[in-house]
Amino acid sequence: MGKHNKGASTNLIHIIADCAFAMLAFLLAILISCISNNSRNGVFEVPALAKQPMFGNTTFMYFMIVVVFVFVYLLSNKESRLYNVTTFFYGDRIFRLITKSFLFALAVEVILVFYIGEVKLDTAFCVSFLVLTYLFMLISAYVTWRYIKHSNRFAPRTLMVGEIERYETFEKFLSKGNTDINCVGYVSIWPTSDKRYLGALQDFEKIIHEQGIDQVYMMSLKGDGVDVQHYLDHCIEMGVTFRLVMDEYKGQSAQSYVSSVGTYPVITWHTVSLNSSAKAAKRVMDIIGSLAGIILSSPIMLITAIAIKLDSKGPVIFKQKRIGQNGRHFYMYKFRSMCNDAEALKKQLAAQNEMQGGFMFKIHDDPRITKVGKFIRKTSIDELPQFFNVLRGDMSLVGTRPPTLDEVDRYARNHWRRMSIKPGITGMWQVSGRSSITDFNEIVQLDTEYIDKWNVFMDIRILFLTVLKVFKHDGAC
């Protein structure tokens, strides 16, 4: 975004209104504090208020405290996109965002005052300022929204290019946000006798001149044979703002955002909810969790290794190539719980596979499992070496089950989405009754639900449920 457009999506009127209402709350709080102090002294004369120390150095100190409070409040609102013109004005959402910013600003203020230590605050002032500010901020949001929506005096005169029916949903979204436009009319793509249109694209420049247009919205016209760049150039030459509305790329669960690379605007669609900070938080949790897991389980792993070696021939650790994030290959480690030629016997047992569609392999009472293998599978001890996969970064503590190469060969396109994040030691499938679910599509649904709704607390919840299931021996086989 260019240097002149950094605040293009910011609702400046709302910010100004919040500052004005905060100042009003400050002045009223000062007045209430003075009246309260006078009433305790038995003096109720208005001229006596001016003699109160509240109107001296103390007032300046209070003013600086209020400035810090309001500054933090505004920054919090900016961060939560409350001041973004595209944020929909839903009562519950606005209430939640304002409350969050108010409490955050209050917490910062309390810490600041506590750190300074020598500040003595008047109770009447503090209580009245906080109550009035909170109420005024709610009023400010509502008044600002009503003013923007019902005052078209300064709203840009707007022309909509494209079929009227295609703009119905778009205009509903505009009405819910803080974007203010004065829709002058519509322009059809091709010549038409429909009186609802001001004309067709062949008269585009003429209509702009006659109607005094400030900005143009053009619905993306892919497939209509229209040269969008031609009309964009016309608008730029005439000093008219041009906005291209993308209508063809409607992902069912995709999120989107607009950024720029140099002078190139870039629209991004994605289905993975983990941004850079979320990925960093998840990775930190993985490192700490895997290190703790390795340290705490090292005695169990040592005993297990000895038991496997005494029980059957073959290596202690079973290493198998699996598919990781977006098709990356890696070797997953587990304690060997099957006989040494288990992979060769798998083909002979393919007819007994209990998983529908053949996308995964799973049978009850698998004859390839050894005596020690049955125990470590039932207690999930066989999974402990995967802490090293997590530490390496190939896996995560919580994610989707890492498939084998032959399983992925049978995947349909929509199945690949479950591999858009790192695979995990545990996940939604495991805590939802892993042995009882035989429909692979249901597993994919659980995995994609995790991807769409991911947050740190969800990971903690899944880890907690996994521990409970391990102790209950629930769902393991």
Legacy VTK file of the C-alpha trace (Angstrom):
# vtk DataFile Version 3.0
C-alpha trace
ASCII
DATASET POLYDATA
POINTS 477 float
0.000 0.000 0.000
1.389 3.406 -0.968
2.497 5.974 1.600
-0.607 8.089 0.952
-2.967 5.166 1.599
-1.701 3.771 4.904
-4.825 4.965 6.665
-7.225 4.355 3.805
-9.090 1.638 5.691
-9.117 3.491 9.028
-12.299 5.071 10.368
-10.813 8.405 11.433
-14.206 9.780 12.527
-14.527 7.014 15.125
-11.043 7.744 16.500
-11.798 11.461 16.805
-15.144 10.710 18.459
-13.472 8.405 21.005
-10.923 11.096 21.880
-13.665 13.720 22.257
-15.816 11.474 24.446
-12.791 10.532 26.576
-12.031 14.217 27.156
-15.660 14.808 28.114
-15.472 11.909 30.582
-12.285 13.433 32.057
-13.864 16.863 32.572
-17.027 15.390 34.095
-14.927 13.181 36.384
-12.980 16.235 37.584
-16.247 18.045 38.253
-17.749 15.076 40.113
-14.586 14.733 42.201
-14.642 18.401 43.173
-18.350 18.284 44.073
-17.702 15.152 46.130
-14.827 16.807 48.034
-16.880 19.962 48.694
-19.896 18.010 49.908
-17.736 16.233 52.477
-16.554 19.653 53.708
-20.091 21.042 53.797
-19.443 23.508 50.949
-21.751 23.396 47.921
-21.016 26.764 46.280
-19.943 26.484 42.669
-17.276 29.253 42.891
-15.563 27.241 45.630
-14.842 24.487 43.119
-12.201 26.592 41.415
-10.243 26.744 44.672
-9.928 22.962 44.805
-6.424 21.567 44.287
-7.960 19.396 41.552
-7.668 22.447 39.283
-3.940 22.804 39.903
-0.992 20.446 39.442
-3.134 17.473 40.416
-5.369 18.049 37.405
-2.361 17.997 35.079
-1.161 14.737 36.617
-4.640 13.220 36.181
-4.747 14.504 32.627
-1.470 12.756 31.762
-2.777 9.502 33.272
-5.929 9.815 31.178
-3.867 10.520 28.037
-1.924 7.286 28.554
-5.171 5.376 29.180
-6.797 6.712 26.014
-3.646 6.125 23.945
-3.484 2.462 24.981
-7.234 2.099 24.408
-6.942 3.503 20.874
-3.989 1.243 20.056
-5.882 -1.808 21.297
-8.903 -0.880 19.190
-6.666 -0.375 16.165
-5.069 -3.783 16.711
-8.471 -5.491 17.021
-9.632 -3.751 13.795
-12.442 -1.871 15.510
-11.416 1.235 13.552
-11.323 -0.605 10.241
-14.045 0.653 7.885
-14.758 -2.906 6.728
-15.478 -4.257 10.222
-19.152 -5.192 10.409
-21.127 -3.281 13.048
-22.686 -6.095 15.066
-23.739 -5.057 18.576
-22.225 -8.036 20.375
-18.961 -7.764 18.422
-18.571 -4.034 19.084
-19.388 -4.530 22.780
-16.801 -7.319 23.060
-14.040 -5.375 21.286
-14.625 -2.199 23.312
-14.701 -4.145 26.581
-11.478 -5.935 25.677
-9.668 -2.686 24.825
-11.046 -0.932 27.919
-9.865 -3.704 30.277
-6.475 -3.853 28.560
-5.995 -0.079 28.907
-7.100 -0.290 32.553
-4.590 -3.065 33.257
-1.749 -1.041 31.689
-2.787 2.022 33.694
-2.872 0.093 36.982
0.595 -1.344 36.319
1.916 2.126 35.426
0.483 3.769 38.554
1.770 0.912 40.716
5.232 1.260 39.167
5.345 5.035 39.781
4.241 4.404 43.344
3.844 8.000 44.556
0.604 8.788 42.732
-2.397 9.299 45.026
-5.638 9.057 43.094
-8.971 10.430 44.190
-11.513 7.601 44.427
-14.419 9.700 43.167
-12.400 10.761 40.115
-11.220 7.241 39.271
-14.620 5.595 39.586
-16.499 8.321 37.727
-13.890 8.498 34.918
-13.857 4.751 34.336
-17.641 4.401 34.388
-18.199 7.430 32.180
-15.439 6.469 29.738
-16.759 2.940 29.269
-20.311 4.187 28.667
-19.121 6.989 26.393
-17.001 4.604 24.284
-20.081 2.459 23.637
-22.049 5.589 22.758
-19.198 6.838 20.550
-19.192 3.642 18.478
-22.945 3.755 17.944
-23.113 7.496 17.213
-20.218 7.246 14.745
-21.830 4.366 12.886
-25.214 6.129 12.740
-23.599 9.355 11.548
-21.679 7.627 8.762
-24.685 5.632 7.597
-27.178 8.489 7.630
-25.063 11.423 6.493
-24.442 11.244 2.748
-23.293 14.825 2.506
-19.621 13.909 2.162
-20.095 10.362 0.851
-18.322 9.764 -2.476
-20.666 9.572 -5.465
-20.264 5.986 -6.607
-20.904 4.130 -9.859
-21.391 0.344 -9.878
-20.313 -1.439 -13.065
-21.835 -4.872 -13.650
-25.111 -6.718 -13.200
-27.281 -5.337 -10.399
-28.025 -8.839 -9.092
-24.309 -9.502 -8.587
-24.056 -6.476 -6.309
-26.851 -7.480 -3.892
-24.649 -9.378 -1.425
-21.796 -6.908 -1.857
-24.035 -3.963 -0.933
-25.337 -5.830 2.115
-21.755 -6.136 3.300
-21.190 -2.432 2.662
-24.237 -1.554 4.761
-22.937 -3.538 7.726
-19.539 -1.837 7.783
-18.421 1.775 8.234
-17.830 2.404 4.544
-19.954 5.313 3.362
-20.952 5.627 -0.296
-23.613 7.432 -2.273
-24.574 4.959 -5.013
-25.575 7.055 -8.021
-26.468 4.088 -10.231
-25.348 1.063 -12.223
-23.697 0.603 -15.594
-24.351 -2.585 -17.566
-21.640 -4.436 -19.435
-23.554 -4.570 -22.717
-26.161 -2.186 -24.201
-29.554 -2.748 -22.557
-33.060 -1.269 -22.459
-33.323 -1.979 -18.717
-34.211 1.368 -17.103
-32.432 0.358 -13.887
-29.108 1.128 -15.567
-27.694 4.562 -16.360
-26.189 3.140 -19.509
-23.616 0.669 -20.772
-19.830 0.493 -20.706
-19.662 2.040 -24.179
-20.802 5.299 -22.502
-18.571 4.849 -19.447
-16.649 8.141 -19.673
-19.744 10.123 -20.577
-21.691 8.776 -17.562
-18.834 9.667 -15.198
-18.826 13.277 -16.461
-22.607 13.698 -16.392
-23.127 12.164 -12.929
-20.116 13.739 -11.198
-18.693 10.394 -10.140
-16.010 10.206 -7.420
-15.351 6.480 -7.487
-16.194 3.377 -9.522
-16.783 -0.172 -8.322
-16.345 -2.778 -11.034
-17.231 -6.403 -10.341
-14.503 -8.699 -11.699
-15.499 -9.416 -15.301
-13.507 -12.537 -16.097
-15.070 -14.340 -19.054
-17.063 -11.288 -20.189
-14.395 -10.206 -22.662
-13.991 -6.805 -20.968
-10.567 -5.159 -20.753
-10.571 -4.017 -17.125
-7.209 -2.284 -17.551
-8.751 -0.037 -20.239
-11.382 1.335 -17.837
-8.912 1.508 -14.963
-6.666 3.710 -17.113
-9.641 5.943 -17.943
-10.418 6.453 -14.260
-6.791 7.116 -13.322
-6.483 9.725 -16.081
-9.676 11.436 -14.893
-8.717 11.310 -11.186
-11.596 8.957 -10.345
-11.002 6.230 -7.757
-11.311 2.728 -9.228
-12.129 -0.343 -7.113
-12.102 -3.849 -8.557
-14.352 -6.321 -6.712
-13.212 -9.931 -7.034
-16.281 -12.153 -7.363
-15.058 -15.398 -8.913
-12.823 -16.802 -6.211
-15.215 -17.992 -3.534
-13.529 -20.613 -1.359
-15.960 -22.432 0.917
-13.632 -22.209 3.890
-10.852 -19.983 2.561
-9.844 -16.737 4.202
-8.381 -13.862 2.239
-6.373 -10.694 2.708
-4.899 -8.011 0.462
-1.240 -7.017 0.522
1.273 -5.650 -1.942
4.673 -6.555 -3.338
6.249 -3.344 -4.533
3.695 -1.823 -6.879
1.839 -5.117 -7.370
-1.371 -5.617 -5.346
-1.661 -9.224 -4.159
-4.843 -10.971 -3.024
-4.157 -14.076 -0.938
-6.561 -16.952 -0.273
-5.636 -19.504 2.358
-7.264 -22.240 4.442
-4.630 -22.561 7.171
-5.419 -20.314 10.127
-1.861 -20.321 11.520
-0.169 -16.962 10.862
3.505 -16.271 11.628
2.977 -15.517 15.324
0.676 -18.529 15.740
3.226 -20.802 14.050
5.942 -19.445 16.327
3.814 -20.065 19.426
2.992 -23.585 18.287
6.652 -24.323 17.549
7.750 -23.057 20.976
5.122 -25.280 22.596
6.346 -28.216 20.489
9.979 -27.717 21.525
9.170 -27.367 25.214
6.681 -30.244 25.125
8.965 -32.612 23.208
11.946 -31.924 25.483
9.776 -32.487 28.552
8.372 -35.654 26.987
11.822 -37.036 26.194
13.168 -36.313 29.680
10.137 -37.637 31.583
9.710 -40.752 29.443
13.393 -41.694 29.099
13.215 -44.420 31.840
10.122 -45.908 30.166
11.799 -45.799 26.747
14.886 -47.562 28.112
12.820 -50.367 29.663
10.719 -50.668 26.495
13.812 -50.939 24.301
15.159 -53.814 26.430
11.765 -55.601 26.404
11.449 -55.345 22.588
14.967 -56.688 22.084
14.283 -59.698 24.347
10.821 -60.387 22.859
11.575 -60.661 19.129
14.227 -60.279 16.477
14.659 -56.965 14.727
15.507 -53.343 15.508
14.097 -51.582 18.579
13.042 -48.512 16.604
10.732 -48.837 13.601
11.567 -46.194 10.999
9.084 -45.549 8.203
8.871 -42.901 5.498
5.745 -40.797 5.974
4.204 -37.789 4.243
4.398 -34.531 6.183
3.251 -30.963 5.601
2.154 -30.369 1.985
3.751 -33.594 0.734
7.187 -33.364 2.408
8.773 -36.738 3.115
10.266 -37.587 6.510
11.095 -40.657 8.586
8.758 -41.218 11.525
10.085 -43.137 14.538
8.142 -45.555 16.714
9.012 -48.440 18.974
8.726 -51.617 16.911
5.498 -53.326 17.900
5.283 -55.803 14.999
7.328 -58.659 13.662
10.323 -57.776 11.533
8.597 -58.597 8.196
5.391 -56.687 8.986
5.471 -54.570 5.816
5.755 -57.665 3.610
2.796 -59.307 5.388
0.663 -56.163 4.979
-0.174 -57.054 1.361
-1.463 -60.468 2.415
-3.746 -58.866 5.017
-5.068 -56.111 2.723
-8.462 -57.853 2.350
-9.019 -57.591 6.122
-8.531 -53.811 6.244
-11.312 -52.263 8.375
-10.848 -48.725 7.066
-13.256 -47.849 4.273
-11.793 -46.913 0.901
-8.323 -48.248 1.613
-6.942 -44.799 2.470
-5.577 -46.122 5.775
-4.687 -49.605 7.002
-6.103 -50.861 10.289
-7.332 -54.276 11.455
-8.369 -55.534 14.869
-6.083 -58.137 16.465
-3.415 -57.663 13.815
-1.410 -60.958 13.720
1.791 -59.072 12.994
1.819 -57.478 16.472
4.225 -59.012 19.001
3.504 -59.706 22.686
5.356 -56.619 23.853
3.839 -54.765 20.902
0.309 -55.355 22.160
1.166 -53.787 25.502
3.034 -50.751 24.185
0.278 -50.095 21.622
-2.433 -50.371 24.258
-0.582 -47.900 26.469
0.618 -45.763 23.492
4.233 -46.238 24.617
5.119 -47.084 21.001
4.515 -43.419 20.119
7.137 -42.006 22.532
10.037 -41.851 19.997
7.933 -39.399 17.984
8.957 -36.733 20.512
12.259 -36.713 18.581
10.308 -36.091 15.333
8.638 -33.140 17.038
11.951 -31.793 18.298
13.404 -32.054 14.758
10.456 -30.099 13.375
9.030 -32.837 11.137
5.979 -33.248 13.372
4.011 -31.344 15.993
2.591 -32.446 19.333
-0.910 -31.926 17.921
-1.816 -32.185 14.259
-3.097 -34.705 11.750
-2.075 -38.344 11.463
0.967 -38.672 9.104
-0.042 -40.944 6.183
2.154 -43.463 4.413
3.219 -43.073 0.787
0.826 -45.726 -0.511
-2.099 -44.141 1.350
-1.438 -40.741 -0.243
-1.339 -42.325 -3.697
-5.085 -43.009 -3.286
-5.976 -39.539 -1.981
-8.528 -37.395 -3.771
-7.813 -33.668 -4.121
-9.882 -32.698 -1.046
-7.970 -35.214 1.092
-4.732 -33.284 0.607
-5.977 -30.425 2.767
-5.428 -32.504 5.886
-1.696 -32.331 5.093
-1.566 -28.529 4.893
-0.118 -28.442 8.431
2.512 -30.536 10.202
1.332 -34.003 11.259
1.023 -34.615 14.984
1.546 -37.286 17.606
-2.096 -36.773 18.535
-5.042 -34.886 17.075
-8.781 -34.557 16.697
-9.120 -38.070 15.283
-7.293 -39.695 18.190
-9.360 -37.981 20.908
-12.629 -38.550 19.050
-12.547 -42.350 19.264
-9.845 -43.490 16.865
-10.761 -47.193 16.898
-14.464 -46.636 16.291
-14.062 -44.349 13.252
-13.685 -46.355 10.039
-14.818 -43.759 7.487
-11.768 -41.923 6.157
-13.891 -38.951 5.059
-14.950 -38.506 8.677
-11.282 -38.452 9.680
-10.595 -35.822 7.018
-13.509 -33.786 8.352
-12.080 -33.900 11.885
-8.636 -32.915 10.617
-9.906 -29.974 8.562
-12.057 -28.837 11.497
-8.873 -28.706 13.568
-7.070 -26.734 10.841
-9.918 -24.208 10.516
-10.434 -23.659 14.257
-6.861 -23.954 15.518
-5.721 -22.026 18.586
-3.310 -22.689 21.443
-6.093 -23.613 23.846
-7.401 -26.225 21.391
-3.957 -27.860 21.363
-3.859 -27.864 25.167
-7.345 -29.382 25.289
-6.428 -32.148 22.815
-3.232 -32.948 24.739
-5.208 -33.151 27.975
-7.820 -35.453 26.401
-5.031 -37.595 24.919
-3.485 -38.132 28.352
-6.888 -39.127 29.744
-7.450 -41.611 26.922
-4.000 -43.117 27.388
-4.655 -43.758 31.084
-8.094 -45.160 30.288
-6.663 -47.281 27.412
-9.493 -45.805 25.364
-9.329 -45.997 21.585
-5.908 -47.614 21.376
-5.312 -50.838 19.523
LINES 1 478
477 0 1 2 3 4 5 6 7 8 9 10 11 12 13 14 15 16 17 18 19 20 21 22 23 24 25 26 27 28 29 30 31 32 33 34 35 36 37 38 39 40 41 42 43 44 45 46 47 48 49 50 51 52 53 54 55 56 57 58 59 60 61 62 63 64 65 66 67 68 69 70 71 72 73 74 75 76 77 78 79 80 81 82 83 84 85 86 87 88 89 90 91 92 93 94 95 96 97 98 99 100 101 102 103 104 105 106 107 108 109 110 111 112 113 114 115 116 117 118 119 120 121 122 123 124 125 126 127 128 129 130 131 132 133 134 135 136 137 138 139 140 141 142 143 144 145 146 147 148 149 150 151 152 153 154 155 156 157 158 159 160 161 162 163 164 165 166 167 168 169 170 171 172 173 174 175 176 177 178 179 180 181 182 183 184 185 186 187 188 189 190 191 192 193 194 195 196 197 198 199 200 201 202 203 204 205 206 207 208 209 210 211 212 213 214 215 216 217 218 219 220 221 222 223 224 225 226 227 228 229 230 231 232 233 234 235 236 237 238 239 240 241 242 243 244 245 246 247 248 249 250 251 252 253 254 255 256 257 258 259 260 261 262 263 264 265 266 267 268 269 270 271 272 273 274 275 276 277 278 279 280 281 282 283 284 285 286 287 288 289 290 291 292 293 294 295 296 297 298 299 300 301 302 303 304 305 306 307 308 309 310 311 312 313 314 315 316 317 318 319 320 321 322 323 324 325 326 327 328 329 330 331 332 333 334 335 336 337 338 339 340 341 342 343 344 345 346 347 348 349 350 351 352 353 354 355 356 357 358 359 360 361 362 363 364 365 366 367 368 369 370 371 372 373 374 375 376 377 378 379 380 381 382 383 384 385 386 387 388 389 390 391 392 393 394 395 396 397 398 399 400 401 402 403 404 405 406 407 408 409 410 411 412 413 414 415 416 417 418 419 420 421 422 423 424 425 426 427 428 429 430 431 432 433 434 435 436 437 438 439 440 441 442 443 444 445 446 447 448 449 450 451 452 453 454 455 456 457 458 459 460 461 462 463 464 465 466 467 468 469 470 471 472 473 474 475 476
